[in-house]
């Protein structure tokens, strides 16, 4: 993924994650 992810990401942590 790319950009800012808000909510559940890969690890299931509910936070703002910057992934590429």
C-alpha positions, 0 to 999 in steps of 0.5 A: 500500500502507499500513502497514509493508512488510518485505522486497521493496518497489517498488524491490526493496530488502530492508528495512523500508519505511513506505509508504502 
